């Protein structure tokens, strides 16, 4: 098909391609570099945010554990005197707003002090059994009957001077404090943060009802990754259903995870706007290339057409035409050759006629 095109069309197409192909390839390469740069910078900044949130949550729970262990090591706790222990627990509760309830349990499993409510038997509870073995314990997340919010129970053993476990101290930590931490985080215009427990169940989410419903998200690949203790990022559908850039980070020691979501349309908004600018520029380049191509081709094709006309007339015996010089040296040489040939042909024509 291309072989049937006129010279003018061929030259115009070639000129446009020579101008357009490098521009398009350069634009695509630049767009790819910008995409990668924007993606990595977003991942980096959101990774910092996820690490900061994970650190704050770690400190919240760990400080509560350290406090409980300090109380358990006190002479008051070791005395197993219910009245004195209750006064100590109430004082601790007043200074630590993240705590809901603190209790003291004797070695038989009976509560001897608690900051609110009546003492009850707790010998069958995992937090009591594990602490009586001499180990600190943290429960799975559950919804508190007291505050109707997510919380965890931590426990630690109370040991006498010989190291024998004589009782247990427990504390319920309200995870609403985590909500407050997460609510203060702003990811662009519509990004958000999730926190999940070791089972992949929501602890914090913009829609609190989903937390209260104990929604489990372990089937989502990035949730499974973060509760497995892995740090990373992925482009995936978020827990709110939008295509997002997801960054996740585990919470050291507790097996929980922090996830930061930012919608892709928001992440790449600047890239899209710059791409539009590039497209407009490409259109301008195409138009400029077309104008330039036609201008250059005209200087080549028009003189050739003039020479073709002269050659055609010479072939018919009409020697009255003169060849005009062009601005192209090679074509000027051809025109000059014709200019020499035509007068010679004129001078030869009478002798040729006489011979006939």
C-alpha positions as CSV (number, residue, x, y, z in Angstrom):
1,X,0.0,0.0,0.0
2,X,2.8,2.4,1.0
3,X,4.5,1.7,-2.4
4,X,1.5,3.2,-4.2
5,X,1.6,6.5,-2.3
6,X,2.9,9.6,-4.0
7,X,6.3,10.9,-3.1
8,X,4.7,13.9,-1.3
9,X,2.6,11.6,0.9
10,X,5.5,9.3,1.7
11,X,7.8,12.2,2.7
12,X,5.2,13.8,4.9
13,X,4.5,10.5,6.7
14,X,8.2,9.9,7.2
15,X,8.8,13.4,8.5
16,X,5.9,13.1,11.0
17,X,7.1,9.7,12.2
18,X,10.6,10.8,12.7
19,X,9.3,13.7,14.8
20,X,6.6,11.8,16.6
21,X,8.1,8.4,17.5
22,X,11.0,9.7,19.6
23,X,8.7,12.2,21.3
24,X,6.2,9.4,22.2
25,X,8.9,7.0,23.4
26,X,10.4,9.8,25.4
27,X,7.1,10.7,26.9
28,X,6.2,7.1,27.8
29,X,9.6,6.6,29.4
30,X,9.3,9.8,31.4
31,X,5.7,8.9,32.5
32,X,7.0,5.5,33.6
33,X,9.8,7.0,35.6
34,X,7.3,9.5,37.2
35,X,4.9,6.7,38.0
36,X,7.6,4.7,39.7
37,X,9.0,7.7,41.6
38,X,5.5,8.8,42.7
39,X,4.6,5.2,43.8
40,X,7.8,4.7,45.8
41,X,7.6,8.1,47.5
42,X,4.0,7.4,48.5
43,X,4.9,4.0,49.8
44,X,7.8,5.5,51.7
45,X,5.8,8.3,53.4
46,X,2.9,5.9,54.2
47,X,5.3,3.3,55.5
48,X,6.6,5.9,58.0
49,X,3.0,6.7,59.0
50,X,2.2,3.0,59.5
51,X,5.4,2.5,61.6
52,X,4.5,5.5,63.7
53,X,1.0,4.3,64.4
54,X,2.3,0.8,65.1
55,X,4.8,2.3,67.6
56,X,2.1,4.3,69.4
57,X,-0.1,1.3,69.7
58,X,2.8,-0.8,70.9
59,X,3.6,1.7,73.6
60,X,0.0,1.9,74.6
61,X,-0.3,-1.8,75.3
62,X,3.3,-2.3,76.4
63,X,3.2,0.6,78.9
64,X,0.0,-0.9,80.4
65,X,1.8,-4.3,80.7
66,X,4.8,-2.6,82.4
67,X,2.5,-0.8,84.7
68,X,0.7,-4.0,85.7
69,X,4.0,-5.8,86.2
70,X,5.2,-2.9,88.4
71,X,2.0,-3.1,90.5
72,X,2.4,-6.9,90.8
73,X,6.0,-6.5,92.1
74,X,4.9,-4.0,94.8
75,X,4.7,-5.0,98.5
76,X,1.0,-4.1,98.4
77,X,0.3,-6.7,95.8
78,X,2.4,-9.3,97.5
79,X,0.5,-8.8,100.7
80,X,-2.7,-10.1,99.0
81,X,-4.6,-7.7,101.2
82,X,-7.8,-6.9,99.2
83,X,-8.5,-3.5,100.6
84,X,-5.0,-2.2,100.2
85,X,-4.7,-3.7,96.7
86,X,-8.0,-2.1,95.7
87,X,-6.8,1.4,96.8
88,X,-3.6,0.8,94.7
89,X,-5.5,-0.3,91.6
90,X,-8.0,2.7,91.8
91,X,-5.0,5.1,92.0
92,X,-3.5,3.5,89.0
93,X,-6.7,3.6,87.1
94,X,-7.2,7.3,87.7
95,X,-3.8,8.0,86.1
96,X,-4.2,5.8,83.1
97,X,-7.2,6.6,81.0
98,X,-6.7,3.7,78.6
99,X,-7.5,1.2,81.4
100,X,-11.1,0.1,82.0
101,X,-10.9,-2.3,85.0
102,X,-8.1,-3.7,87.1
103,X,-8.5,-6.7,89.4
104,X,-6.5,-8.8,91.8
105,X,-7.1,-12.6,92.0
106,X,-5.9,-15.0,94.6
107,X,-4.3,-18.4,93.9
108,X,-7.7,-20.1,94.1
109,X,-9.1,-18.0,91.3
110,X,-11.3,-15.7,93.4
111,X,-11.1,-11.9,92.9
112,X,-10.1,-10.1,96.0
113,X,-10.1,-6.6,94.6
114,X,-11.4,-4.8,91.5
115,X,-11.8,-1.1,90.6
116,X,-15.5,-1.5,89.6
117,X,-18.2,-4.1,90.2
118,X,-18.3,-7.1,92.5
119,X,-15.7,-9.7,93.1
120,X,-16.3,-13.0,91.3
121,X,-14.6,-16.3,90.6
122,X,-12.3,-16.2,87.6
123,X,-10.4,-19.4,88.0
124,X,-11.6,-20.8,84.7
125,X,-10.4,-17.8,82.6
126,X,-7.3,-18.2,80.3
127,X,-5.8,-15.0,81.6
128,X,-5.8,-16.5,85.2
129,X,-4.5,-19.9,84.2
130,X,-1.7,-18.6,82.1
131,X,-0.6,-16.1,84.7
132,X,-0.6,-18.8,87.4
133,X,2.0,-20.6,85.3
134,X,4.2,-17.6,85.8
135,X,3.8,-16.0,82.4
136,X,2.3,-12.6,81.3
137,X,-0.8,-13.0,79.1
138,X,-2.7,-10.9,76.6
139,X,-6.1,-11.9,75.3
140,X,-7.6,-11.7,71.9
141,X,-9.6,-8.5,71.2
142,X,-13.2,-8.6,72.4
143,X,-16.0,-6.1,72.9
144,X,-16.2,-4.8,76.4
145,X,-19.5,-5.2,78.3
146,X,-18.6,-2.1,80.2
147,X,-17.9,0.3,77.4
148,X,-19.2,-1.6,74.3
149,X,-15.9,-1.0,72.7
150,X,-13.0,-3.2,71.7
151,X,-10.5,-4.1,74.5
152,X,-8.0,-6.7,75.5
153,X,-7.3,-8.2,78.9
154,X,-3.7,-8.5,80.1
155,X,-2.6,-10.4,83.2
156,X,0.7,-10.9,85.1
157,X,1.6,-13.2,88.1
158,X,2.1,-11.9,91.6
159,X,5.1,-13.7,93.2
160,X,6.2,-13.8,96.8
161,X,9.8,-13.4,97.9
162,X,10.7,-17.0,97.0
163,X,9.3,-16.7,93.5
164,X,6.1,-18.7,94.0
165,X,3.0,-17.4,92.2
166,X,0.5,-16.4,94.9
167,X,-2.0,-14.5,92.8
168,X,-2.7,-12.6,89.6
169,X,-3.3,-9.0,88.6
170,X,-5.4,-8.2,85.5
171,X,-6.2,-5.1,83.5
172,X,-8.7,-4.5,80.7
173,X,-7.2,-2.1,78.1
174,X,-9.7,-0.1,76.1
175,X,-8.7,-0.1,72.5
176,X,-10.8,3.0,71.9
177,X,-7.5,4.8,72.6
178,X,-6.3,3.2,69.4
179,X,-9.3,4.8,67.6
180,X,-8.2,8.2,68.9
181,X,-4.7,7.5,67.5
182,X,-6.0,6.4,64.1
183,X,-8.5,9.3,63.9
184,X,-5.7,11.8,64.1
185,X,-4.0,10.3,61.0
186,X,-4.8,12.0,57.7
187,X,-3.7,10.2,54.5
188,X,-4.1,12.6,51.6
189,X,-7.8,13.5,51.0
190,X,-9.5,10.1,51.4
191,X,-6.9,7.7,52.7
192,X,-7.3,6.0,56.0
193,X,-5.8,3.5,58.5
194,X,-6.9,0.0,59.7
195,X,-5.7,-1.9,62.7
196,X,-6.2,-5.7,62.9
197,X,-5.5,-8.2,65.6
198,X,-3.7,-11.6,65.4
199,X,-6.8,-13.1,63.8
200,X,-7.3,-10.4,61.2
201,X,-10.3,-8.9,63.0
202,X,-10.7,-5.2,62.8
203,X,-9.6,-3.2,65.9
204,X,-9.8,0.2,64.3
205,X,-11.5,1.4,61.1
206,X,-13.3,4.6,60.0
207,X,-16.6,2.8,60.3
208,X,-16.8,1.9,64.0
209,X,-19.7,-0.4,63.4
210,X,-17.5,-2.8,61.5
211,X,-15.2,-3.0,64.5
212,X,-18.1,-3.6,66.9
213,X,-19.3,-6.3,64.5
214,X,-15.8,-7.9,64.8
215,X,-15.4,-8.1,61.1
216,X,-12.7,-10.5,60.1
217,X,-10.5,-9.7,57.0
218,X,-8.0,-12.5,57.1
219,X,-9.0,-13.7,53.6
220,X,-7.5,-10.5,52.1
221,X,-3.9,-11.2,51.1
222,X,-2.3,-8.2,52.6
223,X,-4.1,-8.8,56.0
224,X,-2.7,-12.3,56.0
225,X,0.7,-10.9,55.3
226,X,0.7,-8.3,58.1
227,X,-0.5,-10.7,60.8
228,X,2.3,-13.1,59.7
229,X,4.7,-10.3,60.7
230,X,5.6,-9.1,57.3
231,X,6.1,-5.5,56.1
232,X,5.2,-4.5,52.6
233,X,3.0,-2.7,50.1
234,X,0.6,-3.8,47.3
235,X,-1.9,-2.3,44.8
236,X,-5.2,-3.9,45.8
237,X,-8.8,-3.2,46.6
238,X,-9.0,-1.7,50.1
239,X,-11.4,-2.7,52.9
240,X,-13.6,0.1,51.7
241,X,-13.8,-1.3,48.2
242,X,-11.6,1.2,46.3
243,X,-8.5,0.5,44.3
244,X,-5.7,1.6,46.6
245,X,-2.0,1.6,47.3
246,X,-1.8,-0.4,50.5
247,X,1.1,-0.2,52.9
248,X,1.2,-2.6,56.0
249,X,3.4,-2.9,59.0
250,X,3.2,-5.4,61.9
251,X,3.0,-4.3,65.6
252,X,6.0,-5.8,67.3
253,X,5.4,-8.4,70.0
254,X,1.6,-8.5,69.8
255,X,1.1,-9.9,66.2
256,X,-1.3,-7.1,65.3
257,X,-1.1,-5.1,62.1
258,X,-1.4,-1.5,60.9
259,X,-2.6,-0.9,57.3
260,X,-2.5,2.4,55.5
261,X,-4.7,2.8,52.4
262,X,-4.6,5.6,49.8
263,X,-6.8,5.5,46.7
264,X,-4.9,5.1,43.4
265,X,-6.7,8.0,41.7
266,X,-5.5,10.2,44.5
267,X,-1.9,8.9,44.5
268,X,-1.6,9.3,40.7
269,X,-3.6,12.5,40.4
270,X,-0.5,14.6,39.6
271,X,0.7,12.0,37.1
272,X,-2.7,12.0,35.3
273,X,-2.6,15.8,35.1
274,X,1.0,15.8,33.8
275,X,0.0,13.1,31.3
276,X,-2.7,15.3,29.9
277,X,-0.1,18.1,29.5
278,X,2.1,15.6,27.6
279,X,-0.8,14.6,25.3
280,X,-1.5,18.3,24.6
281,X,2.2,18.7,23.9
282,X,2.2,15.7,21.6
283,X,-0.7,17.1,19.6
284,X,1.2,20.4,19.2
285,X,4.3,18.4,18.1
286,X,2.2,16.5,15.5
287,X,0.7,19.7,14.1
288,X,4.2,21.4,14.0
289,X,5.6,18.3,12.4
290,X,2.9,18.3,9.7
291,X,3.4,22.0,8.9
292,X,7.2,21.5,8.8
293,X,6.9,18.4,6.7
294,X,4.6,20.0,4.1
295,X,7.0,23.0,4.0
296,X,10.0,20.9,3.4
297,X,8.3,18.5,1.0
298,X,7.1,21.4,-1.1
299,X,10.7,22.5,-1.7
300,X,11.5,19.0,-2.9
301,X,8.4,17.8,-4.8
302,X,7.4,21.1,-6.6
303,X,10.8,21.4,-8.4
304,X,10.6,17.7,-9.3
305,X,7.1,18.2,-10.7
306,X,8.4,21.2,-12.8
307,X,11.2,19.0,-14.2
308,X,8.7,16.2,-15.0
309,X,6.6,18.7,-16.9
310,X,9.6,20.0,-18.8
311,X,10.8,16.5,-19.6
312,X,7.3,15.5,-20.8
313,X,7.2,18.5,-23.2
314,X,10.7,17.8,-24.5
315,X,9.6,14.2,-25.2
316,X,6.7,15.7,-27.2
317,X,9.1,17.9,-29.2
318,X,8.1,21.1,-27.4
319,X,11.5,22.8,-26.6
320,X,10.2,26.1,-25.5
321,X,10.2,25.3,-21.8
322,X,13.0,26.4,-19.4
323,X,13.7,24.7,-16.1
324,X,13.5,26.8,-13.0
325,X,16.2,26.4,-10.4
326,X,15.2,25.3,-6.9
327,X,16.6,25.8,-3.4
328,X,17.8,22.2,-3.3
329,X,21.3,21.7,-4.6
330,X,20.7,18.2,-6.0
331,X,17.6,19.3,-7.8
332,X,19.5,22.4,-9.1
333,X,22.1,20.0,-10.6
334,X,19.3,18.1,-12.3
335,X,17.7,21.4,-13.5
336,X,21.0,22.6,-14.8
337,X,21.5,19.4,-16.8
338,X,18.1,19.9,-18.4
339,X,18.9,23.6,-19.0
340,X,22.0,22.4,-21.0
341,X,20.2,19.6,-22.7
342,X,17.3,21.7,-24.0
343,X,19.4,24.3,-26.0
344,X,21.5,21.5,-27.4
345,X,18.3,19.7,-28.5
346,X,17.0,23.0,-30.1
347,X,20.2,23.4,-32.1
348,X,20.1,19.8,-33.2
349,X,16.5,19.9,-34.3
350,X,17.0,21.7,-37.7
351,X,19.7,19.3,-38.8
352,X,17.6,16.4,-37.8
353,X,14.7,17.8,-39.9
354,X,17.0,18.3,-42.9
355,X,18.2,14.7,-42.8
356,X,14.6,13.5,-42.8
